[in-house]
Amino acid sequence: MENKEDIIDPEIEHQKPPRNTWNLILGMVFLCYGAARLYQRVKNSSDDTFGIILAVAFILFGIYDLYKYFSRK
């Protein structure tokens, strides 16, 4: 007699976890915040290199979160 642990349902094994809506929300927030900060830095033409790097990091992290959200189906 087989245990329940020994029986593997092939449908359950191939299912992907559902999309995480936090990835979508945080991705959009980080992308918009980073774009706004970058726009302010470029518009003021200040020589704030750290601020520009931080804004680009927010944009990249937002893109990564959106990629994680849309790559799961």
PDB file of N, CA, C and O in Angstrom:
ATOM      1  N   MET A   1       0.841  -1.184   0.000  1.00  0.00           N
ATOM      2  CA  MET A   1       0.000   0.000   0.000  1.00  0.00           C
ATOM      3  C   MET A   1       0.888   1.249   0.000  1.00  0.00           C
ATOM      4  O   MET A   1       1.886   1.317   0.717  1.00  0.00           O
ATOM      5  N   GLU A   2       0.513   2.207  -0.795  1.00  0.00           N
ATOM      6  CA  GLU A   2       1.308   3.429  -0.936  1.00  0.00           C
ATOM      7  C   GLU A   2       0.819   4.502   0.028  1.00  0.00           C
ATOM      8  O   GLU A   2      -0.371   4.599   0.328  1.00  0.00           O
ATOM      9  N   ASN A   3       1.753   5.295   0.498  1.00  0.00           N
ATOM     10  CA  ASN A   3       1.401   6.437   1.342  1.00  0.00           C
ATOM     11  C   ASN A   3       0.921   7.584   0.472  1.00  0.00           C
ATOM     12  O   ASN A   3       1.155   7.591  -0.736  1.00  0.00           O
ATOM     13  N   LYS A   4       0.252   8.549   1.078  1.00  0.00           N
ATOM     14  CA  LYS A   4      -0.195   9.725   0.328  1.00  0.00           C
ATOM     15  C   LYS A   4       0.985  10.529  -0.183  1.00  0.00           C
ATOM     16  O   LYS A   4       0.896  11.165  -1.233  1.00  0.00           O
ATOM     17  N   GLU A   5       2.102  10.505   0.558  1.00  0.00           N
ATOM     18  CA  GLU A   5       3.276  11.255   0.138  1.00  0.00           C
ATOM     19  C   GLU A   5       3.907  10.658  -1.113  1.00  0.00           C
ATOM     20  O   GLU A   5       4.546  11.369  -1.888  1.00  0.00           O
ATOM     21  N   ASP A   6       3.729   9.339  -1.313  1.00  0.00           N
ATOM     22  CA  ASP A   6       4.328   8.671  -2.464  1.00  0.00           C
ATOM     23  C   ASP A   6       3.570   8.949  -3.757  1.00  0.00           C
ATOM     24  O   ASP A   6       4.137   8.843  -4.844  1.00  0.00           O
ATOM     25  N   ILE A   7       2.312   9.301  -3.646  1.00  0.00           N
ATOM     26  CA  ILE A   7       1.496   9.561  -4.827  1.00  0.00           C
ATOM     27  C   ILE A   7       1.636  11.033  -5.201  1.00  0.00           C
ATOM     28  O   ILE A   7       1.332  11.918  -4.401  1.00  0.00           O
ATOM     29  N   ILE A   8       2.097  11.284  -6.418  1.00  0.00           N
ATOM     30  CA  ILE A   8       2.283  12.653  -6.895  1.00  0.00           C
ATOM     31  C   ILE A   8       1.328  12.888  -8.053  1.00  0.00           C
ATOM     32  O   ILE A   8       1.335  12.153  -9.040  1.00  0.00           O
ATOM     33  N   ASP A   9       0.519  13.905  -7.922  1.00  0.00           N
ATOM     34  CA  ASP A   9      -0.416  14.267  -8.979  1.00  0.00           C
ATOM     35  C   ASP A   9       0.329  15.100 -10.018  1.00  0.00           C
ATOM     36  O   ASP A   9       0.855  16.159  -9.676  1.00  0.00           O
ATOM     37  N   PRO A  10       0.393  14.657 -11.280  1.00  0.00           N
ATOM     38  CA  PRO A  10       1.151  15.410 -12.293  1.00  0.00           C
ATOM     39  C   PRO A  10       0.607  16.808 -12.548  1.00  0.00           C
ATOM     40  O   PRO A  10       1.373  17.700 -12.913  1.00  0.00           O
ATOM     41  N   GLU A  11      -0.690  17.024 -12.368  1.00  0.00           N
ATOM     42  CA  GLU A  11      -1.246  18.362 -12.581  1.00  0.00           C
ATOM     43  C   GLU A  11      -0.759  19.331 -11.514  1.00  0.00           C
ATOM     44  O   GLU A  11      -0.432  20.478 -11.820  1.00  0.00           O
ATOM     45  N   ILE A  12      -0.708  18.887 -10.285  1.00  0.00           N
ATOM     46  CA  ILE A  12      -0.260  19.749  -9.194  1.00  0.00           C
ATOM     47  C   ILE A  12       1.226  20.032  -9.322  1.00  0.00           C
ATOM     48  O   ILE A  12       1.678  21.129  -8.995  1.00  0.00           O
ATOM     49  N   GLU A  13       1.985  19.064  -9.790  1.00  0.00           N
ATOM     50  CA  GLU A  13       3.433  19.229  -9.906  1.00  0.00           C
ATOM     51  C   GLU A  13       3.804  20.304 -10.923  1.00  0.00           C
ATOM     52  O   GLU A  13       4.803  20.998 -10.736  1.00  0.00           O
ATOM     53  N   HIS A  14       3.030  20.459 -11.985  1.00  0.00           N
ATOM     54  CA  HIS A  14       3.366  21.400 -13.054  1.00  0.00           C
ATOM     55  C   HIS A  14       2.690  22.756 -12.906  1.00  0.00           C
ATOM     56  O   HIS A  14       2.910  23.640 -13.734  1.00  0.00           O
ATOM     57  N   GLN A  15       1.883  22.942 -11.884  1.00  0.00           N
ATOM     58  CA  GLN A  15       1.224  24.229 -11.695  1.00  0.00           C
ATOM     59  C   GLN A  15       2.211  25.238 -11.132  1.00  0.00           C
ATOM     60  O   GLN A  15       3.008  24.927 -10.246  1.00  0.00           O
ATOM     61  N   LYS A  16       2.143  26.441 -11.658  1.00  0.00           N
ATOM     62  CA  LYS A  16       2.977  27.517 -11.136  1.00  0.00           C
ATOM     63  C   LYS A  16       2.213  28.239 -10.040  1.00  0.00           C
ATOM     64  O   LYS A  16       0.982  28.249 -10.047  1.00  0.00           O
ATOM     65  N   PRO A  17       2.925  28.842  -9.100  1.00  0.00           N
ATOM     66  CA  PRO A  17       2.215  29.601  -8.066  1.00  0.00           C
ATOM     67  C   PRO A  17       1.503  30.802  -8.681  1.00  0.00           C
ATOM     68  O   PRO A  17       1.932  31.307  -9.718  1.00  0.00           O
ATOM     69  N   PRO A  18       0.431  31.261  -8.063  1.00  0.00           N
ATOM     70  CA  PRO A  18      -0.307  32.399  -8.631  1.00  0.00           C
ATOM     71  C   PRO A  18       0.524  33.676  -8.604  1.00  0.00           C
ATOM     72  O   PRO A  18       1.493  33.795  -7.855  1.00  0.00           O
ATOM     73  N   ARG A  19       0.125  34.613  -9.429  1.00  0.00           N
ATOM     74  CA  ARG A  19       0.825  35.897  -9.486  1.00  0.00           C
ATOM     75  C   ARG A  19       0.690  36.637  -8.165  1.00  0.00           C
ATOM     76  O   ARG A  19      -0.360  36.612  -7.522  1.00  0.00           O
ATOM     77  N   ASN A  20       1.756  37.284  -7.783  1.00  0.00           N
ATOM     78  CA  ASN A  20       1.760  38.060  -6.551  1.00  0.00           C
ATOM     79  C   ASN A  20       1.434  39.512  -6.912  1.00  0.00           C
ATOM     80  O   ASN A  20       2.202  40.171  -7.612  1.00  0.00           O
ATOM     81  N   THR A  21       0.305  39.996  -6.435  1.00  0.00           N
ATOM     82  CA  THR A  21      -0.101  41.358  -6.794  1.00  0.00           C
ATOM     83  C   THR A  21       0.814  42.407  -6.183  1.00  0.00           C
ATOM     84  O   THR A  21       0.870  43.536  -6.669  1.00  0.00           O
ATOM     85  N   TRP A  22       1.540  42.047  -5.114  1.00  0.00           N
ATOM     86  CA  TRP A  22       2.483  43.003  -4.530  1.00  0.00           C
ATOM     87  C   TRP A  22       3.614  43.309  -5.497  1.00  0.00           C
ATOM     88  O   TRP A  22       4.132  44.426  -5.505  1.00  0.00           O
ATOM     89  N   ASN A  23       4.007  42.334  -6.317  1.00  0.00           N
ATOM     90  CA  ASN A  23       5.032  42.603  -7.322  1.00  0.00           C
ATOM     91  C   ASN A  23       4.549  43.656  -8.312  1.00  0.00           C
ATOM     92  O   ASN A  23       5.319  44.524  -8.723  1.00  0.00           O
ATOM     93  N   LEU A  24       3.282  43.583  -8.695  1.00  0.00           N
ATOM     94  CA  LEU A  24       2.724  44.562  -9.623  1.00  0.00           C
ATOM     95  C   LEU A  24       2.650  45.945  -8.976  1.00  0.00           C
ATOM     96  O   LEU A  24       3.067  46.938  -9.573  1.00  0.00           O
ATOM     97  N   ILE A  25       2.123  46.004  -7.767  1.00  0.00           N
ATOM     98  CA  ILE A  25       1.957  47.295  -7.090  1.00  0.00           C
ATOM     99  C   ILE A  25       3.307  47.942  -6.807  1.00  0.00           C
ATOM    100  O   ILE A  25       3.517  49.110  -7.136  1.00  0.00           O
ATOM    101  N   LEU A  26       4.217  47.195  -6.201  1.00  0.00           N
ATOM    102  CA  LEU A  26       5.525  47.757  -5.872  1.00  0.00           C
ATOM    103  C   LEU A  26       6.326  48.091  -7.122  1.00  0.00           C
ATOM    104  O   LEU A  26       7.069  49.072  -7.138  1.00  0.00           O
ATOM    105  N   GLY A  27       6.182  47.286  -8.164  1.00  0.00           N
ATOM    106  CA  GLY A  27       6.876  47.588  -9.413  1.00  0.00           C
ATOM    107  C   GLY A  27       6.437  48.914  -9.999  1.00  0.00           C
ATOM    108  O   GLY A  27       7.266  49.707 -10.443  1.00  0.00           O
ATOM    109  N   MET A  28       5.131  49.157 -10.001  1.00  0.00           N
ATOM    110  CA  MET A  28       4.638  50.428 -10.532  1.00  0.00           C
ATOM    111  C   MET A  28       5.048  51.597  -9.645  1.00  0.00           C
ATOM    112  O   MET A  28       5.400  52.665 -10.146  1.00  0.00           O
ATOM    113  N   VAL A  29       5.004  51.399  -8.326  1.00  0.00           N
ATOM    114  CA  VAL A  29       5.388  52.473  -7.401  1.00  0.00           C
ATOM    115  C   VAL A  29       6.862  52.823  -7.562  1.00  0.00           C
ATOM    116  O   VAL A  29       7.209  53.998  -7.677  1.00  0.00           O
ATOM    117  N   PHE A  30       7.731  51.820  -7.571  1.00  0.00           N
ATOM    118  CA  PHE A  30       9.163  52.080  -7.714  1.00  0.00           C
ATOM    119  C   PHE A  30       9.491  52.701  -9.069  1.00  0.00           C
ATOM    120  O   PHE A  30      10.339  53.588  -9.160  1.00  0.00           O
ATOM    121  N   LEU A  31       8.826  52.241 -10.105  1.00  0.00           N
ATOM    122  CA  LEU A  31       9.073  52.784 -11.439  1.00  0.00           C
ATOM    123  C   LEU A  31       8.653  54.254 -11.514  1.00  0.00           C
ATOM    124  O   LEU A  31       9.398  55.087 -12.031  1.00  0.00           O
ATOM    125  N   CYS A  32       7.475  54.572 -11.004  1.00  0.00           N
ATOM    126  CA  CYS A  32       7.001  55.967 -11.034  1.00  0.00           C
ATOM    127  C   CYS A  32       7.840  56.865 -10.133  1.00  0.00           C
ATOM    128  O   CYS A  32       8.179  57.985 -10.516  1.00  0.00           O
ATOM    129  N   TYR A  33       8.174  56.384  -8.941  1.00  0.00           N
ATOM    130  CA  TYR A  33       8.970  57.188  -8.014  1.00  0.00           C
ATOM    131  C   TYR A  33      10.363  57.439  -8.590  1.00  0.00           C
ATOM    132  O   TYR A  33      10.867  58.561  -8.535  1.00  0.00           O
ATOM    133  N   GLY A  34      10.977  56.408  -9.136  1.00  0.00           N
ATOM    134  CA  GLY A  34      12.305  56.571  -9.723  1.00  0.00           C
ATOM    135  C   GLY A  34      12.290  57.503 -10.919  1.00  0.00           C
ATOM    136  O   GLY A  34      13.203  58.309 -11.096  1.00  0.00           O
ATOM    137  N   ALA A  35      11.248  57.394 -11.746  1.00  0.00           N
ATOM    138  CA  ALA A  35      11.150  58.275 -12.910  1.00  0.00           C
ATOM    139  C   ALA A  35      10.949  59.729 -12.481  1.00  0.00           C
ATOM    140  O   ALA A  35      11.528  60.637 -13.077  1.00  0.00           O
ATOM    141  N   ALA A  36      10.137  59.949 -11.459  1.00  0.00           N
ATOM    142  CA  ALA A  36       9.921  61.314 -10.967  1.00  0.00           C
ATOM    143  C   ALA A  36      11.199  61.894 -10.377  1.00  0.00           C
ATOM    144  O   ALA A  36      11.525  63.057 -10.620  1.00  0.00           O
ATOM    145  N   ARG A  37      11.923  61.094  -9.607  1.00  0.00           N
ATOM    146  CA  ARG A  37      13.182  61.569  -9.020  1.00  0.00           C
ATOM    147  C   ARG A  37      14.224  61.849 -10.105  1.00  0.00           C
ATOM    148  O   ARG A  37      14.959  62.833 -10.026  1.00  0.00           O
ATOM    149  N   LEU A  38      14.282  60.987 -11.107  1.00  0.00           N
ATOM    150  CA  LEU A  38      15.244  61.193 -12.190  1.00  0.00           C
ATOM    151  C   LEU A  38      14.886  62.441 -12.991  1.00  0.00           C
ATOM    152  O   LEU A  38      15.768  63.200 -13.390  1.00  0.00           O
ATOM    153  N   TYR A  39      13.588  62.653 -13.225  1.00  0.00           N
ATOM    154  CA  TYR A  39      13.148  63.847 -13.943  1.00  0.00           C
ATOM    155  C   TYR A  39      13.534  65.112 -13.177  1.00  0.00           C
ATOM    156  O   TYR A  39      13.999  66.084 -13.773  1.00  0.00           O
ATOM    157  N   GLN A  40      13.342  65.101 -11.860  1.00  0.00           N
ATOM    158  CA  GLN A  40      13.715  66.262 -11.045  1.00  0.00           C
ATOM    159  C   GLN A  40      15.214  66.520 -11.107  1.00  0.00           C
ATOM    160  O   GLN A  40      15.650  67.666 -11.216  1.00  0.00           O
ATOM    161  N   ARG A  41      15.995  65.459 -11.038  1.00  0.00           N
ATOM    162  CA  ARG A  41      17.457  65.619 -11.064  1.00  0.00           C
ATOM    163  C   ARG A  41      17.933  66.151 -12.407  1.00  0.00           C
ATOM    164  O   ARG A  41      18.814  67.010 -12.458  1.00  0.00           O
ATOM    165  N   VAL A  42      17.359  65.648 -13.493  1.00  0.00           N
ATOM    166  CA  VAL A  42      17.784  66.085 -14.827  1.00  0.00           C
ATOM    167  C   VAL A  42      17.283  67.502 -15.111  1.00  0.00           C
ATOM    168  O   VAL A  42      18.000  68.304 -15.709  1.00  0.00           O
ATOM    169  N   LYS A  43      16.058  67.811 -14.687  1.00  0.00           N
ATOM    170  CA  LYS A  43      15.490  69.130 -14.943  1.00  0.00           C
ATOM    171  C   LYS A  43      16.263  70.225 -14.213  1.00  0.00           C
ATOM    172  O   LYS A  43      16.500  71.298 -14.768  1.00  0.00           O
ATOM    173  N   ASN A  44      16.650  69.956 -12.985  1.00  0.00           N
ATOM    174  CA  ASN A  44      17.407  70.939 -12.212  1.00  0.00           C
ATOM    175  C   ASN A  44      18.874  70.974 -12.609  1.00  0.00           C
ATOM    176  O   ASN A  44      19.620  71.856 -12.183  1.00  0.00           O
ATOM    177  N   SER A  45      19.276  70.026 -13.415  1.00  0.00           N
ATOM    178  CA  SER A  45      20.664  69.878 -13.879  1.00  0.00           C
ATOM    179  C   SER A  45      21.657  70.018 -12.730  1.00  0.00           C
ATOM    180  O   SER A  45      22.708  70.648 -12.856  1.00  0.00           O
ATOM    181  N   SER A  46      21.288  69.412 -11.613  1.00  0.00           N
ATOM    182  CA  SER A  46      22.202  69.424 -10.473  1.00  0.00           C
ATOM    183  C   SER A  46      23.254  68.337 -10.662  1.00  0.00           C
ATOM    184  O   SER A  46      23.048  67.371 -11.398  1.00  0.00           O
ATOM    185  N   ASP A  47      24.362  68.510  -9.997  1.00  0.00           N
ATOM    186  CA  ASP A  47      25.459  67.562 -10.122  1.00  0.00           C
ATOM    187  C   ASP A  47      25.405  66.555  -8.975  1.00  0.00           C
ATOM    188  O   ASP A  47      26.408  66.286  -8.314  1.00  0.00           O
ATOM    189  N   ASP A  48      24.220  66.010  -8.758  1.00  0.00           N
ATOM    190  CA  ASP A  48      24.004  65.055  -7.676  1.00  0.00           C
ATOM    191  C   ASP A  48      24.073  63.637  -8.244  1.00  0.00           C
ATOM    192  O   ASP A  48      23.052  63.056  -8.610  1.00  0.00           O
ATOM    193  N   THR A  49      25.266  63.098  -8.311  1.00  0.00           N
ATOM    194  CA  THR A  49      25.461  61.783  -8.912  1.00  0.00           C
ATOM    195  C   THR A  49      24.771  60.696  -8.099  1.00  0.00           C
ATOM    196  O   THR A  49      24.167  59.788  -8.671  1.00  0.00           O
ATOM    197  N   PHE A  50      24.852  60.773  -6.784  1.00  0.00           N
ATOM    198  CA  PHE A  50      24.219  59.761  -5.938  1.00  0.00           C
ATOM    199  C   PHE A  50      22.704  59.752  -6.131  1.00  0.00           C
ATOM    200  O   PHE A  50      22.099  58.680  -6.159  1.00  0.00           O
ATOM    201  N   GLY A  51      22.087  60.911  -6.262  1.00  0.00           N
ATOM    202  CA  GLY A  51      20.645  60.987  -6.482  1.00  0.00           C
ATOM    203  C   GLY A  51      20.235  60.369  -7.806  1.00  0.00           C
ATOM    204  O   GLY A  51      19.199  59.711  -7.897  1.00  0.00           O
ATOM    205  N   ILE A  52      21.047  60.578  -8.834  1.00  0.00           N
ATOM    206  CA  ILE A  52      20.756  59.988 -10.146  1.00  0.00           C
ATOM    207  C   ILE A  52      20.898  58.474 -10.085  1.00  0.00           C
ATOM    208  O   ILE A  52      20.067  57.746 -10.628  1.00  0.00           O
ATOM    209  N   ILE A  53      21.949  58.000  -9.427  1.00  0.00           N
ATOM    210  CA  ILE A  53      22.156  56.551  -9.301  1.00  0.00           C
ATOM    211  C   ILE A  53      21.017  55.919  -8.512  1.00  0.00           C
ATOM    212  O   ILE A  53      20.538  54.841  -8.865  1.00  0.00           O
ATOM    213  N   LEU A  54      20.587  56.577  -7.459  1.00  0.00           N
ATOM    214  CA  LEU A  54      19.484  56.063  -6.651  1.00  0.00           C
ATOM    215  C   LEU A  54      18.179  56.027  -7.450  1.00  0.00           C
ATOM    216  O   LEU A  54      17.416  55.067  -7.346  1.00  0.00           O
ATOM    217  N   ALA A  55      17.920  57.059  -8.239  1.00  0.00           N
ATOM    218  CA  ALA A  55      16.707  57.089  -9.063  1.00  0.00           C
ATOM    219  C   ALA A  55      16.731  55.979 -10.106  1.00  0.00           C
ATOM    220  O   ALA A  55      15.714  55.327 -10.342  1.00  0.00           O
ATOM    221  N   VAL A  56      17.879  55.762 -10.730  1.00  0.00           N
ATOM    222  CA  VAL A  56      18.004  54.684 -11.721  1.00  0.00           C
ATOM    223  C   VAL A  56      17.831  53.328 -11.042  1.00  0.00           C
ATOM    224  O   VAL A  56      17.241  52.419 -11.627  1.00  0.00           O
ATOM    225  N   ALA A  57      18.337  53.178  -9.820  1.00  0.00           N
ATOM    226  CA  ALA A  57      18.165  51.923  -9.084  1.00  0.00           C
ATOM    227  C   ALA A  57      16.689  51.655  -8.795  1.00  0.00           C
ATOM    228  O   ALA A  57      16.235  50.515  -8.907  1.00  0.00           O
ATOM    229  N   PHE A  58      15.932  52.698  -8.423  1.00  0.00           N
ATOM    230  CA  PHE A  58      14.494  52.532  -8.210  1.00  0.00           C
ATOM    231  C   PHE A  58      13.800  52.106  -9.502  1.00  0.00           C
ATOM    232  O   PHE A  58      12.930  51.235  -9.479  1.00  0.00           O
ATOM    233  N   ILE A  59      14.173  52.704 -10.612  1.00  0.00           N
ATOM    234  CA  ILE A  59      13.569  52.348 -11.897  1.00  0.00           C
ATOM    235  C   ILE A  59      13.875  50.896 -12.248  1.00  0.00           C
ATOM    236  O   ILE A  59      12.983  50.158 -12.665  1.00  0.00           O
ATOM    237  N   LEU A  60      15.119  50.486 -12.082  1.00  0.00           N
ATOM    238  CA  LEU A  60      15.502  49.111 -12.406  1.00  0.00           C
ATOM    239  C   LEU A  60      14.806  48.110 -11.491  1.00  0.00           C
ATOM    240  O   LEU A  60      14.386  47.045 -11.944  1.00  0.00           O
ATOM    241  N   PHE A  61      14.683  48.439 -10.221  1.00  0.00           N
ATOM    242  CA  PHE A  61      13.986  47.544  -9.301  1.00  0.00           C
ATOM    243  C   PHE A  61      12.502  47.454  -9.646  1.00  0.00           C
ATOM    244  O   PHE A  61      11.903  46.385  -9.526  1.00  0.00           O
ATOM    245  N   GLY A  62      11.910  48.559 -10.070  1.00  0.00           N
ATOM    246  CA  GLY A  62      10.515  48.537 -10.499  1.00  0.00           C
ATOM    247  C   GLY A  62      10.317  47.686 -11.738  1.00  0.00           C
ATOM    248  O   GLY A  62       9.343  46.940 -11.835  1.00  0.00           O
ATOM    249  N   ILE A  63      11.238  47.795 -12.687  1.00  0.00           N
ATOM    250  CA  ILE A  63      11.168  46.966 -13.895  1.00  0.00           C
ATOM    251  C   ILE A  63      11.317  45.493 -13.532  1.00  0.00           C
ATOM    252  O   ILE A  63      10.628  44.641 -14.092  1.00  0.00           O
ATOM    253  N   TYR A  64      12.215  45.192 -12.596  1.00  0.00           N
ATOM    254  CA  TYR A  64      12.408  43.807 -12.158  1.00  0.00           C
ATOM    255  C   TYR A  64      11.149  43.254 -11.499  1.00  0.00           C
ATOM    256  O   TYR A  64      10.774  42.110 -11.757  1.00  0.00           O
ATOM    257  N   ASP A  65      10.490  44.043 -10.654  1.00  0.00           N
ATOM    258  CA  ASP A  65       9.243  43.594 -10.024  1.00  0.00           C
ATOM    259  C   ASP A  65       8.148  43.360 -11.059  1.00  0.00           C
ATOM    260  O   ASP A  65       7.407  42.381 -10.968  1.00  0.00           O
ATOM    261  N   LEU A  66       8.044  44.243 -12.033  1.00  0.00           N
ATOM    262  CA  LEU A  66       7.047  44.051 -13.091  1.00  0.00           C
ATOM    263  C   LEU A  66       7.373  42.819 -13.933  1.00  0.00           C
ATOM    264  O   LEU A  66       6.468  42.096 -14.352  1.00  0.00           O
ATOM    265  N   TYR A  67       8.644  42.580 -14.179  1.00  0.00           N
ATOM    266  CA  TYR A  67       9.049  41.381 -14.920  1.00  0.00           C
ATOM    267  C   TYR A  67       8.659  40.122 -14.141  1.00  0.00           C
ATOM    268  O   TYR A  67       8.158  39.162 -14.725  1.00  0.00           O
ATOM    269  N   LYS A  68       8.889  40.126 -12.825  1.00  0.00           N
ATOM    270  CA  LYS A  68       8.508  38.971 -12.009  1.00  0.00           C
ATOM    271  C   LYS A  68       7.003  38.744 -12.070  1.00  0.00           C
ATOM    272  O   LYS A  68       6.544  37.602 -12.124  1.00  0.00           O
ATOM    273  N   TYR A  69       6.240  39.825 -12.061  1.00  0.00           N
ATOM    274  CA  TYR A  69       4.785  39.684 -12.084  1.00  0.00           C
ATOM    275  C   TYR A  69       4.306  39.117 -13.419  1.00  0.00           C
ATOM    276  O   TYR A  69       3.490  38.196 -13.445  1.00  0.00           O
ATOM    277  N   PHE A  70       4.808  39.659 -14.520  1.00  0.00           N
ATOM    278  CA  PHE A  70       4.302  39.244 -15.827  1.00  0.00           C
ATOM    279  C   PHE A  70       4.940  37.961 -16.347  1.00  0.00           C
ATOM    280  O   PHE A  70       4.440  37.390 -17.316  1.00  0.00           O
ATOM    281  N   SER A  71       6.023  37.490 -15.742  1.00  0.00           N
ATOM    282  CA  SER A  71       6.634  36.250 -16.211  1.00  0.00           C
ATOM    283  C   SER A  71       5.900  35.027 -15.683  1.00  0.00           C
ATOM    284  O   SER A  71       6.030  33.944 -16.253  1.00  0.00           O
ATOM    285  N   ARG A  72       5.138  35.172 -14.615  1.00  0.00           N
ATOM    286  CA  ARG A  72       4.332  34.061 -14.099  1.00  0.00           C
ATOM    287  C   ARG A  72       2.994  34.046 -14.808  1.00  0.00           C
ATOM    288  O   ARG A  72       2.340  35.079 -14.952  1.00  0.00           O
ATOM    289  N   LYS A  73       2.600  32.875 -15.245  1.00  0.00           N
ATOM    290  CA  LYS A  73       1.316  32.758 -15.952  1.00  0.00           C
ATOM    291  C   LYS A  73       0.438  31.734 -15.297  1.00  0.00           C
ATOM    292  O   LYS A  73      -0.682  31.498 -15.751  1.00  0.00           O
TER     293      LYS A  73
END
